[in-house]
């Protein structure tokens, strides 16, 4: 159960669905309640698929390119910490890589569930690298089941938050969303730094 809680908390911090709320609200202005629910559901499904593929197949990609786990964890730690700094500074759109020109193009699309909501706004490099490294250390049958359940739980939470995005934006307001996202950002920075520290210590022990 500790593994489930740890992975769930780590993924939730890195994905930061709360920080996606104002962007989701902006992209779905004019949508009906049914259409917003559909986009929320498909975004969550896409996030789950992307994370599951990363968790199970990511190691083979590393082997193919000859990338070591310490190198991946350091790179992932840097990306995660960088994302955390973006959240801590309240730079949601910049952190997610969405500029005005791209946003206008997105608003003209019929389906935004896969791009940009699922990727790269939610399931980005940080969460993908986190899962690849996590699988290397937790790959017994029981650990894989708990990890899969944690990924599923995160996807469900993503669905619930996005489905309630317009209500959250209304009741929390911009300041409330920023406050929550900054707290999550601080935790995300800590997770990223811990990944880097663990990787450096692993390299030193191996010398």
C-alpha positions as CSV (number, residue, x, y, z in Angstrom):
1,X,0.0,0.0,0.0
2,X,2.9,2.4,0.7
3,X,4.1,1.8,-2.9
4,X,0.7,2.7,-4.2
5,X,0.5,5.9,-2.1
6,X,4.0,6.9,-3.1
7,X,3.5,6.4,-6.9
8,X,0.1,8.0,-6.8
9,X,1.4,11.1,-4.9
10,X,4.4,11.4,-7.2
11,X,2.4,11.1,-10.4
12,X,-0.3,13.5,-9.1
13,X,2.4,16.1,-8.2
14,X,4.1,15.8,-11.6
15,X,0.9,15.7,-13.7
16,X,-0.6,18.5,-11.6
17,X,-4.2,18.3,-12.9
18,X,-5.2,21.3,-10.7
19,X,-2.8,23.5,-12.7
20,X,-4.5,22.3,-15.9
21,X,-7.9,23.6,-14.7
22,X,-7.6,27.2,-16.0
23,X,-6.3,26.0,-19.4
24,X,-9.0,23.4,-19.7
25,X,-11.6,26.0,-18.9
26,X,-10.2,28.3,-21.6
27,X,-10.1,25.6,-24.2
28,X,-13.6,24.3,-23.6
29,X,-15.4,27.7,-23.5
30,X,-18.6,27.3,-25.4
31,X,-18.7,23.5,-25.0
32,X,-21.8,22.0,-23.6
33,X,-21.7,20.1,-20.3
34,X,-21.9,16.8,-22.2
35,X,-19.0,17.8,-24.5
36,X,-16.8,18.8,-21.5
37,X,-17.5,15.5,-19.8
38,X,-16.6,13.6,-23.0
39,X,-13.3,15.6,-23.4
40,X,-12.5,15.0,-19.7
41,X,-13.2,11.2,-20.0
42,X,-11.0,10.8,-23.2
43,X,-8.3,12.9,-21.7
44,X,-8.1,10.6,-18.7
45,X,-8.2,7.5,-20.9
46,X,-5.4,8.9,-23.0
47,X,-3.3,9.8,-20.0
48,X,-3.8,6.2,-18.6
49,X,-2.7,4.7,-21.9
50,X,0.4,6.9,-22.3
51,X,1.5,6.2,-18.7
52,X,0.9,2.5,-18.9
53,X,2.9,2.3,-22.2
54,X,5.7,4.3,-20.6
55,X,5.7,2.0,-17.5
56,X,5.9,-1.3,-19.4
57,X,7.7,-0.5,-22.6
58,X,10.0,2.4,-21.6
59,X,12.8,0.1,-20.4
60,X,13.1,-1.4,-23.8
61,X,13.5,2.0,-25.3
62,X,16.3,2.7,-22.9
63,X,18.0,-0.6,-23.8
64,X,17.8,0.2,-27.5
65,X,19.4,3.7,-27.1
66,X,21.9,2.5,-24.4
67,X,20.6,4.9,-21.8
68,X,21.4,3.9,-18.2
69,X,18.9,4.2,-15.3
70,X,21.0,6.8,-13.4
71,X,21.2,9.0,-16.5
72,X,17.4,8.7,-17.0
73,X,16.7,9.5,-13.3
74,X,19.0,12.6,-13.5
75,X,17.4,13.8,-16.7
76,X,13.9,13.0,-15.3
77,X,14.8,14.8,-12.0
78,X,15.9,17.9,-13.9
79,X,12.7,17.9,-16.0
80,X,10.5,17.3,-12.9
81,X,12.2,20.0,-10.9
82,X,12.0,22.4,-13.8
83,X,8.2,21.7,-14.1
84,X,8.0,22.4,-10.3
85,X,9.7,25.7,-10.7
86,X,7.2,26.7,-13.4
87,X,4.3,25.7,-11.2
88,X,5.8,27.5,-8.2
89,X,6.1,30.7,-10.2
90,X,2.6,30.3,-11.5
91,X,3.8,30.1,-15.2
92,X,1.2,27.5,-16.2
93,X,1.0,28.2,-19.9
94,X,4.7,28.7,-20.4
95,X,5.4,25.6,-18.4
96,X,3.0,23.6,-20.5
97,X,4.5,24.8,-23.8
98,X,1.3,26.5,-25.1
99,X,1.7,29.8,-26.8
100,X,-1.0,32.1,-28.2
101,X,-0.7,30.9,-31.8
102,X,-0.9,27.2,-30.8
103,X,-3.8,27.9,-28.4
104,X,-5.8,29.5,-31.3
105,X,-5.1,26.5,-33.4
106,X,-6.2,24.2,-30.6
107,X,-9.4,26.0,-30.1
108,X,-10.4,25.3,-33.7
109,X,-10.0,21.6,-33.3
110,X,-12.9,19.2,-32.6
111,X,-11.0,17.0,-30.2
112,X,-8.4,18.3,-27.7
113,X,-8.4,15.3,-25.5
114,X,-5.1,13.8,-26.8
115,X,-3.3,16.9,-27.8
116,X,-2.6,19.1,-25.9
117,X,-4.5,18.0,-22.8
118,X,-3.2,14.4,-22.4
119,X,0.1,15.2,-23.9
120,X,2.1,17.2,-23.2
121,X,0.1,19.1,-20.6
122,X,-0.5,16.2,-18.3
123,X,1.5,13.1,-19.4
124,X,4.7,14.8,-20.2
125,X,8.5,13.9,-20.1
126,X,8.5,14.2,-16.3
127,X,5.8,11.6,-15.6
128,X,7.1,9.3,-18.4
129,X,10.7,9.3,-17.1
130,X,9.4,8.8,-13.5
131,X,7.5,5.7,-14.5
132,X,10.4,4.2,-16.5
133,X,12.8,4.6,-13.6
134,X,10.2,3.4,-11.2
135,X,9.6,0.1,-13.1
136,X,13.4,-0.7,-12.9
137,X,13.2,-0.8,-9.1
138,X,9.6,-2.2,-8.7
139,X,8.9,-5.0,-11.1
140,X,7.6,-7.9,-9.1
141,X,4.1,-9.1,-9.8
142,X,2.6,-7.5,-6.7
143,X,4.5,-4.2,-7.3
144,X,3.3,-4.1,-10.9
145,X,-0.3,-4.6,-9.9
146,X,-0.1,-1.8,-7.3
147,X,1.7,0.5,-9.7
148,X,-1.0,-0.2,-12.4
149,X,-3.7,0.6,-9.8
150,X,-1.9,3.8,-8.9
151,X,-1.8,4.9,-12.5
152,X,-5.5,4.0,-12.9
153,X,-6.3,6.0,-9.7
154,X,-4.4,9.1,-11.1
155,X,-6.3,8.8,-14.4
156,X,-9.6,8.7,-12.5
157,X,-8.7,11.8,-10.4
158,X,-7.7,13.6,-13.6
159,X,-11.1,12.8,-15.0
160,X,-12.9,14.0,-11.9
161,X,-10.9,17.2,-11.7
162,X,-11.3,18.1,-15.4
163,X,-15.0,17.2,-15.3
164,X,-15.3,19.7,-12.4
165,X,-12.9,22.2,-13.9
166,X,-15.5,24.9,-14.5
167,X,-16.9,24.6,-11.0
168,X,-13.4,24.6,-9.5
169,X,-12.5,27.7,-11.5
170,X,-15.7,29.4,-10.3
171,X,-15.4,28.6,-6.6
172,X,-11.6,28.6,-6.1
173,X,-10.9,31.5,-8.4
174,X,-7.6,32.3,-10.0
175,X,-5.9,32.9,-6.7
176,X,-7.0,29.6,-5.2
177,X,-5.8,27.6,-8.2
178,X,-2.5,29.4,-8.2
179,X,-2.1,28.7,-4.4
180,X,-2.8,25.0,-4.8
181,X,-0.5,24.7,-7.9
182,X,2.3,26.4,-6.0
183,X,2.1,23.9,-3.2
184,X,2.1,21.1,-5.7
185,X,5.0,22.8,-7.5
186,X,7.1,22.8,-4.3
187,X,6.4,19.0,-3.8
188,X,7.3,18.4,-7.5
189,X,10.7,20.2,-7.0
190,X,11.4,18.1,-4.0
191,X,10.6,14.9,-6.0
192,X,12.9,16.0,-8.8
193,X,15.8,16.8,-6.5
194,X,15.4,13.5,-4.7
195,X,15.7,11.7,-8.0
196,X,18.9,13.5,-8.8
197,X,20.4,12.9,-5.3
198,X,19.5,9.2,-5.5
199,X,21.1,8.9,-8.9
200,X,24.3,10.6,-7.9
201,X,24.6,8.4,-4.8
202,X,24.0,5.3,-7.0
203,X,26.8,6.4,-9.3
204,X,29.2,7.1,-6.5
205,X,28.5,3.7,-4.9
206,X,29.2,2.0,-8.2
207,X,32.7,3.6,-8.6
